[in-house]
Amino acid sequence: MKKTTQSSTERRALIERMALRLFAERGYAAVSVRDLAQACGIGESALYRHMSSKDELAVRVFREAYIGFASELMEAVDQQAPVAEVLCAYLEVMLNAFDRDPDLVQFLLGRQHDILAQAITPDDITPLIVVRDTLARAQQRGEIVSANLDLSTAMVLGAAFQPLTFSRFGRIQAPAIQLLRPLLAGILRMLGAKLPEDLK
């Protein structure tokens, strides 16, 4: 039987996928290069053909996922739509992402404080910027009450992501997407926004 070989792109994708799983399961510091090589079924020398170090790999994976996440948010809805519609679409993206790939979301949440500064440039459009810009537009249109947009952005992101941490550790059992309506209603109330009829 002919042995199948992986392309460089496939090998890189495997390494990134296994790194995410191991980082999420064990914590970044507890995962060695040897652990990652064994999980991928390759030698350490082969691993280094696709990364210069574990740190470089973590930063690269974080950046690609974080910037990609911002793009998903922006593509999910007309950015000029009413704030309730926009935030609903954002939450759908976030919750579906968690249900689809909890390791990725856990990695982004768990590593953002120590990787973010290395992975992101001032010109990058990030999820934080996407949400803040949405709230700024809503404030200008009188849809929300916010004395401090940065604080409001932090509150929205915290309200969206903290339940996912609870889900990750089994404190919330339902699929994340089932949290959409209560999360949206809570966020809109927190912002002083008018609730759509179907959320009242």
CNS distance restraints for C-alpha pairs under 8 A (distance, minus, plus):
assign (resid   6 and name CA) (resid  10 and name CA) 5.74 0.50 0.50
assign (resid   6 and name CA) (resid  11 and name CA) 5.93 0.50 0.50
assign (resid   7 and name CA) (resid  11 and name CA) 6.14 0.50 0.50
assign (resid   8 and name CA) (resid  12 and name CA) 6.08 0.50 0.50
assign (resid   9 and name CA) (resid  13 and name CA) 6.18 0.50 0.50
assign (resid  10 and name CA) (resid  14 and name CA) 6.16 0.50 0.50
assign (resid  11 and name CA) (resid  15 and name CA) 6.22 0.50 0.50
assign (resid  12 and name CA) (resid  16 and name CA) 6.22 0.50 0.50
assign (resid  12 and name CA) (resid  50 and name CA) 6.19 0.50 0.50
assign (resid  13 and name CA) (resid  17 and name CA) 6.05 0.50 0.50
assign (resid  14 and name CA) (resid  18 and name CA) 6.06 0.50 0.50
assign (resid  14 and name CA) (resid  40 and name CA) 6.81 0.50 0.50
assign (resid  15 and name CA) (resid  19 and name CA) 5.95 0.50 0.50
assign (resid  15 and name CA) (resid  36 and name CA) 7.54 0.50 0.50
assign (resid  15 and name CA) (resid  40 and name CA) 6.28 0.50 0.50
assign (resid  15 and name CA) (resid  47 and name CA) 7.73 0.50 0.50
assign (resid  16 and name CA) (resid  20 and name CA) 6.19 0.50 0.50
assign (resid  16 and name CA) (resid  57 and name CA) 7.61 0.50 0.50
assign (resid  16 and name CA) (resid  61 and name CA) 6.59 0.50 0.50
assign (resid  17 and name CA) (resid  21 and name CA) 6.39 0.50 0.50
assign (resid  18 and name CA) (resid  22 and name CA) 6.11 0.50 0.50
assign (resid  18 and name CA) (resid  36 and name CA) 6.96 0.50 0.50
assign (resid  18 and name CA) (resid  39 and name CA) 6.67 0.50 0.50
assign (resid  18 and name CA) (resid  40 and name CA) 6.65 0.50 0.50
assign (resid  19 and name CA) (resid  23 and name CA) 5.88 0.50 0.50
assign (resid  19 and name CA) (resid  36 and name CA) 6.39 0.50 0.50
assign (resid  19 and name CA) (resid  58 and name CA) 7.89 0.50 0.50
assign (resid  20 and name CA) (resid  24 and name CA) 6.00 0.50 0.50
assign (resid  20 and name CA) (resid 103 and name CA) 6.05 0.50 0.50
assign (resid  20 and name CA) (resid 104 and name CA) 6.07 0.50 0.50
assign (resid  20 and name CA) (resid 107 and name CA) 6.59 0.50 0.50
assign (resid  21 and name CA) (resid  25 and name CA) 6.04 0.50 0.50
assign (resid  21 and name CA) (resid 103 and name CA) 5.51 0.50 0.50
assign (resid  21 and name CA) (resid 104 and name CA) 7.61 0.50 0.50
assign (resid  22 and name CA) (resid  26 and name CA) 5.76 0.50 0.50
assign (resid  22 and name CA) (resid  27 and name CA) 7.20 0.50 0.50
assign (resid  22 and name CA) (resid  28 and name CA) 7.66 0.50 0.50
assign (resid  22 and name CA) (resid  31 and name CA) 6.69 0.50 0.50
assign (resid  22 and name CA) (resid  36 and name CA) 7.56 0.50 0.50
assign (resid  23 and name CA) (resid  27 and name CA) 4.70 0.50 0.50
assign (resid  23 and name CA) (resid  28 and name CA) 4.58 0.50 0.50
assign (resid  23 and name CA) (resid  30 and name CA) 7.90 0.50 0.50
assign (resid  23 and name CA) (resid  31 and name CA) 6.57 0.50 0.50
assign (resid  23 and name CA) (resid 107 and name CA) 6.71 0.50 0.50
assign (resid  24 and name CA) (resid  28 and name CA) 7.38 0.50 0.50
assign (resid  24 and name CA) (resid 103 and name CA) 5.36 0.50 0.50
assign (resid  24 and name CA) (resid 104 and name CA) 7.55 0.50 0.50
assign (resid  24 and name CA) (resid 106 and name CA) 5.96 0.50 0.50
assign (resid  24 and name CA) (resid 107 and name CA) 5.45 0.50 0.50
assign (resid  25 and name CA) (resid 103 and name CA) 7.68 0.50 0.50
assign (resid  26 and name CA) (resid  30 and name CA) 5.93 0.50 0.50
assign (resid  26 and name CA) (resid  31 and name CA) 6.72 0.50 0.50
assign (resid  27 and name CA) (resid  31 and name CA) 6.85 0.50 0.50
assign (resid  31 and name CA) (resid  35 and name CA) 6.07 0.50 0.50
assign (resid  31 and name CA) (resid  36 and name CA) 7.07 0.50 0.50
assign (resid  32 and name CA) (resid  36 and name CA) 6.41 0.50 0.50
assign (resid  32 and name CA) (resid  54 and name CA) 7.91 0.50 0.50
assign (resid  33 and name CA) (resid  37 and name CA) 6.16 0.50 0.50
assign (resid  33 and name CA) (resid  44 and name CA) 6.99 0.50 0.50
assign (resid  33 and name CA) (resid  54 and name CA) 6.59 0.50 0.50
assign (resid  34 and name CA) (resid  38 and name CA) 6.12 0.50 0.50
assign (resid  34 and name CA) (resid  44 and name CA) 6.35 0.50 0.50
assign (resid  35 and name CA) (resid  39 and name CA) 6.17 0.50 0.50
assign (resid  36 and name CA) (resid  40 and name CA) 6.24 0.50 0.50
assign (resid  37 and name CA) (resid  41 and name CA) 6.10 0.50 0.50
assign (resid  37 and name CA) (resid  42 and name CA) 5.28 0.50 0.50
assign (resid  37 and name CA) (resid  43 and name CA) 5.67 0.50 0.50
assign (resid  37 and name CA) (resid  44 and name CA) 5.47 0.50 0.50
assign (resid  37 and name CA) (resid  47 and name CA) 6.24 0.50 0.50
assign (resid  38 and name CA) (resid  42 and name CA) 6.19 0.50 0.50
assign (resid  38 and name CA) (resid  43 and name CA) 7.22 0.50 0.50
assign (resid  42 and name CA) (resid  46 and name CA) 6.35 0.50 0.50
assign (resid  42 and name CA) (resid  47 and name CA) 6.90 0.50 0.50
assign (resid  43 and name CA) (resid  47 and name CA) 6.39 0.50 0.50
assign (resid  44 and name CA) (resid  48 and name CA) 6.34 0.50 0.50
assign (resid  45 and name CA) (resid  49 and name CA) 6.79 0.50 0.50
assign (resid  46 and name CA) (resid  50 and name CA) 7.41 0.50 0.50
assign (resid  47 and name CA) (resid  51 and name CA) 6.69 0.50 0.50
assign (resid  48 and name CA) (resid  52 and name CA) 5.83 0.50 0.50
assign (resid  48 and name CA) (resid  53 and name CA) 7.24 0.50 0.50
assign (resid  51 and name CA) (resid  56 and name CA) 6.68 0.50 0.50
assign (resid  51 and name CA) (resid  57 and name CA) 5.85 0.50 0.50
assign (resid  52 and name CA) (resid  56 and name CA) 6.21 0.50 0.50
assign (resid  52 and name CA) (resid  57 and name CA) 7.42 0.50 0.50
assign (resid  53 and name CA) (resid  57 and name CA) 6.28 0.50 0.50
assign (resid  54 and name CA) (resid  58 and name CA) 6.19 0.50 0.50
assign (resid  55 and name CA) (resid  59 and name CA) 6.20 0.50 0.50
assign (resid  56 and name CA) (resid  60 and name CA) 6.07 0.50 0.50
assign (resid  57 and name CA) (resid  61 and name CA) 6.07 0.50 0.50
assign (resid  58 and name CA) (resid  62 and name CA) 5.97 0.50 0.50
assign (resid  58 and name CA) (resid 115 and name CA) 7.98 0.50 0.50
assign (resid  59 and name CA) (resid  63 and name CA) 6.01 0.50 0.50
assign (resid  59 and name CA) (resid 115 and name CA) 6.23 0.50 0.50
assign (resid  59 and name CA) (resid 118 and name CA) 6.88 0.50 0.50
assign (resid  59 and name CA) (resid 119 and name CA) 5.44 0.50 0.50
assign (resid  60 and name CA) (resid  64 and name CA) 6.18 0.50 0.50
assign (resid  60 and name CA) (resid 119 and name CA) 7.01 0.50 0.50
assign (resid  61 and name CA) (resid  65 and name CA) 6.14 0.50 0.50
assign (resid  62 and name CA) (resid  66 and name CA) 5.84 0.50 0.50
assign (resid  62 and name CA) (resid 107 and name CA) 7.82 0.50 0.50
assign (resid  62 and name CA) (resid 108 and name CA) 6.50 0.50 0.50
assign (resid  62 and name CA) (resid 115 and name CA) 7.56 0.50 0.50
assign (resid  62 and name CA) (resid 119 and name CA) 6.90 0.50 0.50
assign (resid  63 and name CA) (resid  67 and name CA) 5.94 0.50 0.50
assign (resid  63 and name CA) (resid 119 and name CA) 5.21 0.50 0.50
assign (resid  63 and name CA) (resid 120 and name CA) 6.61 0.50 0.50
assign (resid  64 and name CA) (resid  68 and name CA) 5.85 0.50 0.50
assign (resid  65 and name CA) (resid  69 and name CA) 5.93 0.50 0.50
assign (resid  65 and name CA) (resid 104 and name CA) 7.83 0.50 0.50
assign (resid  65 and name CA) (resid 108 and name CA) 7.86 0.50 0.50
assign (resid  66 and name CA) (resid  70 and name CA) 6.53 0.50 0.50
assign (resid  66 and name CA) (resid 108 and name CA) 7.21 0.50 0.50
assign (resid  66 and name CA) (resid 126 and name CA) 6.76 0.50 0.50
assign (resid  66 and name CA) (resid 127 and name CA) 7.29 0.50 0.50
assign (resid  67 and name CA) (resid  71 and name CA) 6.47 0.50 0.50
assign (resid  67 and name CA) (resid 124 and name CA) 7.44 0.50 0.50
assign (resid  67 and name CA) (resid 125 and name CA) 6.76 0.50 0.50
assign (resid  67 and name CA) (resid 126 and name CA) 5.68 0.50 0.50
assign (resid  67 and name CA) (resid 127 and name CA) 7.45 0.50 0.50
assign (resid  68 and name CA) (resid  72 and name CA) 6.27 0.50 0.50
assign (resid  69 and name CA) (resid  73 and name CA) 6.37 0.50 0.50
assign (resid  69 and name CA) (resid 126 and name CA) 7.77 0.50 0.50
assign (resid  69 and name CA) (resid 127 and name CA) 6.63 0.50 0.50
assign (resid  70 and name CA) (resid  74 and name CA) 6.37 0.50 0.50
assign (resid  70 and name CA) (resid 125 and name CA) 6.68 0.50 0.50
assign (resid  70 and name CA) (resid 126 and name CA) 5.15 0.50 0.50
assign (resid  70 and name CA) (resid 127 and name CA) 4.44 0.50 0.50
assign (resid  70 and name CA) (resid 130 and name CA) 6.67 0.50 0.50
assign (resid  71 and name CA) (resid  75 and name CA) 6.13 0.50 0.50
assign (resid  72 and name CA) (resid  76 and name CA) 6.07 0.50 0.50
assign (resid  72 and name CA) (resid  93 and name CA) 7.12 0.50 0.50
assign (resid  73 and name CA) (resid  77 and name CA) 7.46 0.50 0.50
assign (resid  73 and name CA) (resid  89 and name CA) 7.52 0.50 0.50
assign (resid  73 and name CA) (resid  90 and name CA) 5.48 0.50 0.50
assign (resid  73 and name CA) (resid  93 and name CA) 6.53 0.50 0.50
assign (resid  73 and name CA) (resid 127 and name CA) 7.38 0.50 0.50
assign (resid  73 and name CA) (resid 130 and name CA) 7.49 0.50 0.50
assign (resid  74 and name CA) (resid  78 and name CA) 7.74 0.50 0.50
assign (resid  74 and name CA) (resid  79 and name CA) 6.95 0.50 0.50
assign (resid  74 and name CA) (resid 130 and name CA) 7.11 0.50 0.50
assign (resid  76 and name CA) (resid  89 and name CA) 6.05 0.50 0.50
assign (resid  76 and name CA) (resid  90 and name CA) 7.06 0.50 0.50
assign (resid  76 and name CA) (resid  93 and name CA) 7.43 0.50 0.50
assign (resid  77 and name CA) (resid  81 and name CA) 7.59 0.50 0.50
assign (resid  77 and name CA) (resid  85 and name CA) 7.95 0.50 0.50
assign (resid  77 and name CA) (resid  86 and name CA) 6.15 0.50 0.50
assign (resid  77 and name CA) (resid  89 and name CA) 6.22 0.50 0.50
assign (resid  78 and name CA) (resid  86 and name CA) 7.28 0.50 0.50
assign (resid  79 and name CA) (resid  86 and name CA) 6.65 0.50 0.50
assign (resid  79 and name CA) (resid 134 and name CA) 7.13 0.50 0.50
assign (resid  80 and name CA) (resid 137 and name CA) 7.95 0.50 0.50
assign (resid  81 and name CA) (resid  85 and name CA) 6.35 0.50 0.50
assign (resid  81 and name CA) (resid  86 and name CA) 6.17 0.50 0.50
assign (resid  82 and name CA) (resid  86 and name CA) 6.36 0.50 0.50
assign (resid  82 and name CA) (resid 138 and name CA) 7.46 0.50 0.50
assign (resid  82 and name CA) (resid 143 and name CA) 7.94 0.50 0.50
assign (resid  83 and name CA) (resid  87 and name CA) 5.98 0.50 0.50
assign (resid  83 and name CA) (resid 134 and name CA) 7.14 0.50 0.50
assign (resid  83 and name CA) (resid 135 and name CA) 7.48 0.50 0.50
assign (resid  83 and name CA) (resid 138 and name CA) 5.91 0.50 0.50
assign (resid  83 and name CA) (resid 143 and name CA) 7.03 0.50 0.50
assign (resid  84 and name CA) (resid  88 and name CA) 6.00 0.50 0.50
assign (resid  84 and name CA) (resid 184 and name CA) 7.76 0.50 0.50
assign (resid  84 and name CA) (resid 188 and name CA) 7.06 0.50 0.50
assign (resid  84 and name CA) (resid 193 and name CA) 7.91 0.50 0.50
assign (resid  84 and name CA) (resid 195 and name CA) 7.43 0.50 0.50
assign (resid  84 and name CA) (resid 196 and name CA) 7.39 0.50 0.50
assign (resid  85 and name CA) (resid  89 and name CA) 6.30 0.50 0.50
assign (resid  86 and name CA) (resid  90 and name CA) 6.27 0.50 0.50
assign (resid  86 and name CA) (resid 134 and name CA) 7.72 0.50 0.50
assign (resid  87 and name CA) (resid  91 and name CA) 6.08 0.50 0.50
assign (resid  87 and name CA) (resid 184 and name CA) 7.17 0.50 0.50
assign (resid  88 and name CA) (resid  92 and name CA) 6.23 0.50 0.50
assign (resid  88 and name CA) (resid 180 and name CA) 7.48 0.50 0.50
assign (resid  88 and name CA) (resid 184 and name CA) 6.25 0.50 0.50
assign (resid  89 and name CA) (resid  93 and name CA) 6.39 0.50 0.50
assign (resid  90 and name CA) (resid  94 and name CA) 6.31 0.50 0.50
assign (resid  91 and name CA) (resid  95 and name CA) 5.92 0.50 0.50
assign (resid  91 and name CA) (resid 160 and name CA) 7.05 0.50 0.50
assign (resid  91 and name CA) (resid 180 and name CA) 6.54 0.50 0.50
assign (resid  91 and name CA) (resid 184 and name CA) 7.49 0.50 0.50
assign (resid  92 and name CA) (resid  96 and name CA) 5.83 0.50 0.50
assign (resid  92 and name CA) (resid 177 and name CA) 6.74 0.50 0.50
assign (resid  92 and name CA) (resid 180 and name CA) 6.80 0.50 0.50
assign (resid  93 and name CA) (resid  97 and name CA) 5.96 0.50 0.50
assign (resid  94 and name CA) (resid  98 and name CA) 6.36 0.50 0.50
assign (resid  94 and name CA) (resid 160 and name CA) 7.91 0.50 0.50
assign (resid  95 and name CA) (resid  99 and name CA) 6.31 0.50 0.50
assign (resid  95 and name CA) (resid 164 and name CA) 7.91 0.50 0.50
assign (resid  95 and name CA) (resid 176 and name CA) 5.22 0.50 0.50
assign (resid  95 and name CA) (resid 177 and name CA) 5.02 0.50 0.50
assign (resid  95 and name CA) (resid 179 and name CA) 7.94 0.50 0.50
assign (resid  95 and name CA) (resid 180 and name CA) 7.46 0.50 0.50
assign (resid  96 and name CA) (resid 100 and name CA) 5.98 0.50 0.50
assign (resid  96 and name CA) (resid 176 and name CA) 7.04 0.50 0.50
assign (resid  96 and name CA) (resid 177 and name CA) 5.91 0.50 0.50
assign (resid  97 and name CA) (resid 101 and name CA) 5.83 0.50 0.50
assign (resid  97 and name CA) (resid 102 and name CA) 7.24 0.50 0.50
assign (resid  97 and name CA) (resid 105 and name CA) 7.21 0.50 0.50
assign (resid  98 and name CA) (resid 102 and name CA) 4.50 0.50 0.50
assign (resid  98 and name CA) (resid 103 and name CA) 7.93 0.50 0.50
assign (resid  98 and name CA) (resid 104 and name CA) 7.66 0.50 0.50
assign (resid  98 and name CA) (resid 105 and name CA) 5.83 0.50 0.50
assign (resid  98 and name CA) (resid 164 and name CA) 7.33 0.50 0.50
assign (resid  98 and name CA) (resid 176 and name CA) 6.84 0.50 0.50
assign (resid  99 and name CA) (resid 175 and name CA) 6.47 0.50 0.50
assign (resid  99 and name CA) (resid 176 and name CA) 6.05 0.50 0.50
assign (resid  99 and name CA) (resid 177 and name CA) 7.28 0.50 0.50
assign (resid 101 and name CA) (resid 105 and name CA) 6.76 0.50 0.50
assign (resid 102 and name CA) (resid 106 and name CA) 5.95 0.50 0.50
assign (resid 102 and name CA) (resid 168 and name CA) 7.19 0.50 0.50
assign (resid 103 and name CA) (resid 107 and name CA) 6.04 0.50 0.50
assign (resid 104 and name CA) (resid 108 and name CA) 6.27 0.50 0.50
assign (resid 105 and name CA) (resid 109 and name CA) 6.15 0.50 0.50
assign (resid 106 and name CA) (resid 110 and name CA) 5.79 0.50 0.50
assign (resid 106 and name CA) (resid 165 and name CA) 7.37 0.50 0.50
assign (resid 106 and name CA) (resid 168 and name CA) 7.62 0.50 0.50
assign (resid 107 and name CA) (resid 111 and name CA) 5.82 0.50 0.50
assign (resid 108 and name CA) (resid 112 and name CA) 5.66 0.50 0.50
assign (resid 109 and name CA) (resid 161 and name CA) 7.98 0.50 0.50
assign (resid 111 and name CA) (resid 115 and name CA) 5.88 0.50 0.50
assign (resid 111 and name CA) (resid 116 and name CA) 7.66 0.50 0.50
assign (resid 112 and name CA) (resid 116 and name CA) 5.06 0.50 0.50
assign (resid 113 and name CA) (resid 117 and name CA) 7.91 0.50 0.50
assign (resid 115 and name CA) (resid 119 and name CA) 6.02 0.50 0.50
assign (resid 116 and name CA) (resid 120 and name CA) 5.86 0.50 0.50
assign (resid 117 and name CA) (resid 121 and name CA) 7.68 0.50 0.50
assign (resid 120 and name CA) (resid 124 and name CA) 6.35 0.50 0.50
assign (resid 125 and name CA) (resid 129 and name CA) 6.13 0.50 0.50
assign (resid 125 and name CA) (resid 130 and name CA) 7.02 0.50 0.50
assign (resid 126 and name CA) (resid 130 and name CA) 6.30 0.50 0.50
assign (resid 127 and name CA) (resid 131 and name CA) 6.18 0.50 0.50
assign (resid 128 and name CA) (resid 132 and name CA) 6.05 0.50 0.50
assign (resid 128 and name CA) (resid 153 and name CA) 7.18 0.50 0.50
assign (resid 128 and name CA) (resid 157 and name CA) 7.86 0.50 0.50
assign (resid 129 and name CA) (resid 133 and name CA) 5.94 0.50 0.50
assign (resid 130 and name CA) (resid 134 and name CA) 6.30 0.50 0.50
assign (resid 131 and name CA) (resid 135 and name CA) 6.32 0.50 0.50
assign (resid 131 and name CA) (resid 153 and name CA) 6.45 0.50 0.50
assign (resid 132 and name CA) (resid 136 and name CA) 6.13 0.50 0.50
assign (resid 132 and name CA) (resid 149 and name CA) 6.71 0.50 0.50
assign (resid 132 and name CA) (resid 150 and name CA) 6.99 0.50 0.50
assign (resid 132 and name CA) (resid 153 and name CA) 5.47 0.50 0.50
assign (resid 133 and name CA) (resid 137 and name CA) 6.27 0.50 0.50
assign (resid 134 and name CA) (resid 138 and name CA) 6.23 0.50 0.50
assign (resid 135 and name CA) (resid 139 and name CA) 6.00 0.50 0.50
assign (resid 135 and name CA) (resid 144 and name CA) 7.63 0.50 0.50
assign (resid 135 and name CA) (resid 149 and name CA) 7.00 0.50 0.50
assign (resid 135 and name CA) (resid 152 and name CA) 7.86 0.50 0.50
assign (resid 135 and name CA) (resid 153 and name CA) 7.35 0.50 0.50
assign (resid 136 and name CA) (resid 140 and name CA) 6.25 0.50 0.50
assign (resid 136 and name CA) (resid 149 and name CA) 6.87 0.50 0.50
assign (resid 137 and name CA) (resid 141 and name CA) 6.31 0.50 0.50
assign (resid 138 and name CA) (resid 142 and name CA) 6.19 0.50 0.50
assign (resid 138 and name CA) (resid 143 and name CA) 5.04 0.50 0.50
assign (resid 138 and name CA) (resid 144 and name CA) 5.91 0.50 0.50
assign (resid 139 and name CA) (resid 143 and name CA) 5.79 0.50 0.50
assign (resid 139 and name CA) (resid 144 and name CA) 5.19 0.50 0.50
assign (resid 139 and name CA) (resid 145 and name CA) 6.47 0.50 0.50
assign (resid 139 and name CA) (resid 146 and name CA) 6.85 0.50 0.50
assign (resid 143 and name CA) (resid 192 and name CA) 7.96 0.50 0.50
assign (resid 143 and name CA) (resid 193 and name CA) 5.65 0.50 0.50
assign (resid 143 and name CA) (resid 194 and name CA) 7.20 0.50 0.50
assign (resid 144 and name CA) (resid 191 and name CA) 5.54 0.50 0.50
assign (resid 144 and name CA) (resid 192 and name CA) 5.35 0.50 0.50
assign (resid 144 and name CA) (resid 193 and name CA) 4.76 0.50 0.50
assign (resid 144 and name CA) (resid 194 and name CA) 7.97 0.50 0.50
assign (resid 145 and name CA) (resid 191 and name CA) 5.95 0.50 0.50
assign (resid 145 and name CA) (resid 192 and name CA) 5.46 0.50 0.50
assign (resid 145 and name CA) (resid 193 and name CA) 7.18 0.50 0.50
assign (resid 146 and name CA) (resid 152 and name CA) 6.63 0.50 0.50
assign (resid 146 and name CA) (resid 191 and name CA) 6.83 0.50 0.50
assign (resid 148 and name CA) (resid 152 and name CA) 6.27 0.50 0.50
assign (resid 149 and name CA) (resid 153 and name CA) 6.00 0.50 0.50
assign (resid 150 and name CA) (resid 154 and name CA) 6.20 0.50 0.50
assign (resid 151 and name CA) (resid 155 and name CA) 6.17 0.50 0.50
assign (resid 152 and name CA) (resid 156 and name CA) 6.18 0.50 0.50
assign (resid 152 and name CA) (resid 191 and name CA) 7.22 0.50 0.50
assign (resid 153 and name CA) (resid 157 and name CA) 6.19 0.50 0.50
assign (resid 154 and name CA) (resid 158 and name CA) 5.93 0.50 0.50
assign (resid 155 and name CA) (resid 159 and name CA) 5.99 0.50 0.50
assign (resid 156 and name CA) (resid 160 and name CA) 6.18 0.50 0.50
assign (resid 156 and name CA) (resid 187 and name CA) 6.19 0.50 0.50
assign (resid 157 and name CA) (resid 161 and name CA) 5.99 0.50 0.50
assign (resid 158 and name CA) (resid 162 and name CA) 5.61 0.50 0.50
assign (resid 159 and name CA) (resid 163 and name CA) 7.17 0.50 0.50
assign (resid 159 and name CA) (resid 183 and name CA) 7.20 0.50 0.50
assign (resid 159 and name CA) (resid 187 and name CA) 6.91 0.50 0.50
assign (resid 160 and name CA) (resid 164 and name CA) 7.50 0.50 0.50
assign (resid 160 and name CA) (resid 183 and name CA) 6.83 0.50 0.50
assign (resid 161 and name CA) (resid 165 and name CA) 6.72 0.50 0.50
assign (resid 162 and name CA) (resid 166 and name CA) 6.58 0.50 0.50
assign (resid 163 and name CA) (resid 167 and name CA) 6.16 0.50 0.50
assign (resid 163 and name CA) (resid 172 and name CA) 7.53 0.50 0.50
assign (resid 164 and name CA) (resid 168 and name CA) 6.04 0.50 0.50
assign (resid 164 and name CA) (resid 176 and name CA) 7.01 0.50 0.50
assign (resid 165 and name CA) (resid 169 and name CA) 6.47 0.50 0.50
assign (resid 166 and name CA) (resid 170 and name CA) 6.24 0.50 0.50
assign (resid 166 and name CA) (resid 171 and name CA) 5.03 0.50 0.50
assign (resid 166 and name CA) (resid 172 and name CA) 5.71 0.50 0.50
assign (resid 167 and name CA) (resid 171 and name CA) 5.62 0.50 0.50
assign (resid 167 and name CA) (resid 172 and name CA) 4.52 0.50 0.50
assign (resid 167 and name CA) (resid 173 and name CA) 6.25 0.50 0.50
assign (resid 167 and name CA) (resid 174 and name CA) 7.76 0.50 0.50
assign (resid 167 and name CA) (resid 176 and name CA) 7.30 0.50 0.50
assign (resid 168 and name CA) (resid 172 and name CA) 7.95 0.50 0.50
assign (resid 174 and name CA) (resid 178 and name CA) 6.60 0.50 0.50
assign (resid 174 and name CA) (resid 179 and name CA) 7.91 0.50 0.50
assign (resid 175 and name CA) (resid 179 and name CA) 7.63 0.50 0.50
assign (resid 176 and name CA) (resid 180 and name CA) 7.52 0.50 0.50
assign (resid 179 and name CA) (resid 183 and name CA) 5.97 0.50 0.50
assign (resid 180 and name CA) (resid 184 and name CA) 5.99 0.50 0.50
assign (resid 181 and name CA) (resid 185 and name CA) 6.09 0.50 0.50
assign (resid 181 and name CA) (resid 199 and name CA) 7.00 0.50 0.50
assign (resid 182 and name CA) (resid 186 and name CA) 6.06 0.50 0.50
assign (resid 183 and name CA) (resid 187 and name CA) 6.09 0.50 0.50
assign (resid 184 and name CA) (resid 188 and name CA) 6.11 0.50 0.50
assign (resid 185 and name CA) (resid 189 and name CA) 6.17 0.50 0.50
assign (resid 185 and name CA) (resid 195 and name CA) 6.82 0.50 0.50
assign (resid 185 and name CA) (resid 199 and name CA) 6.21 0.50 0.50
assign (resid 185 and name CA) (resid 200 and name CA) 7.99 0.50 0.50
assign (resid 186 and name CA) (resid 190 and name CA) 6.10 0.50 0.50
assign (resid 187 and name CA) (resid 191 and name CA) 6.26 0.50 0.50
assign (resid 188 and name CA) (resid 192 and name CA) 6.19 0.50 0.50
assign (resid 188 and name CA) (resid 193 and name CA) 5.03 0.50 0.50
assign (resid 188 and name CA) (resid 194 and name CA) 6.99 0.50 0.50
assign (resid 188 and name CA) (resid 195 and name CA) 6.59 0.50 0.50
assign (resid 189 and name CA) (resid 193 and name CA) 5.87 0.50 0.50
assign (resid 189 and name CA) (resid 194 and name CA) 7.50 0.50 0.50
assign (resid 189 and name CA) (resid 195 and name CA) 7.39 0.50 0.50
assign (resid 195 and name CA) (resid 199 and name CA) 6.13 0.50 0.50
assign (resid 195 and name CA) (resid 200 and name CA) 6.37 0.50 0.50
assign (resid 196 and name CA) (resid 200 and name CA) 6.79 0.50 0.50
